[in-house]
Amino acid sequence: MERTSAGWSELKSLGAPFENIDIMRLSASSNGTYYFDPYTKKLDTPLRYSRLIDGKYERPYKLCRA
């Protein structure tokens, strides 16, 4: 979804590699990395990230514990 002069556009797919992931929240860093939490019924899935490399997003990886 994108902001338009009239409000918001229709939903848009993030495309591969996110097509089969139900994402609850997504944030993007200034370098294009996506950070998100996938939805599962148990709500037990760890946060993940995917870096933008050469114009394409890599497969998502789990964030490790600090």
C-alpha positions in Angstrom: 0.0 0.0 0.0 1.3 3.5 -0.8 0.2 6.9 0.2 -1.4 8.8 -2.6 -2.8 12.4 -2.9 -6.3 10.9 -2.2 -5.2 8.7 0.8 -4.0 5.2 0.4 -3.6 2.8 -2.6 -4.9 -0.7 -2.7 -2.9 -3.4 -1.0 0.2 -4.6 -3.0 2.1 -7.8 -2.7 5.6 -7.7 -1.4 6.4 -10.4 -3.9 9.1 -13.1 -3.5 10.3 -14.2 -1.0 7.3 -12.9 1.1 4.4 -14.4 -0.8 3.7 -17.3 1.6 4.3 -15.4 4.8 1.5 -13.8 6.8 3.1 -10.7 8.2 1.5 -8.8 11.1 3.9 -5.8 11.3 6.7 -4.7 9.0 9.3 -1.9 9.3 11.9 -0.9 6.8 15.3 0.5 7.7 17.0 3.4 5.7 19.1 0.8 3.8 15.9 -1.1 2.7 16.1 -4.1 5.2 12.7 -5.3 6.2 12.1 -6.4 9.8 8.8 -8.2 10.5 6.9 -10.6 12.7 5.2 -13.4 10.9 1.7 -14.5 12.1 1.1 -18.0 13.4 -1.9 -19.3 15.5 0.5 -20.0 18.4 2.1 -16.5 18.1 5.5 -18.2 18.6 7.4 -17.2 15.5 10.5 -15.1 16.1 11.1 -11.8 14.5 12.7 -12.0 11.1 14.6 -9.7 8.7 15.4 -9.7 5.0 18.1 -7.5 3.4 17.8 -5.8 0.1 20.8 -6.9 -2.0 21.3 -5.8 -5.6 17.6 -4.8 -5.9 16.2 -8.1 -4.5 15.2 -9.3 -1.1 17.0 -12.3 0.3 15.1 -15.0 2.1 14.1 -14.0 5.6 16.3 -14.9 8.5 15.4 -15.2 12.3 16.7 -12.4 14.5 19.0 -13.8 17.1 18.6 -13.1 20.8 20.7 -10.3 22.3 
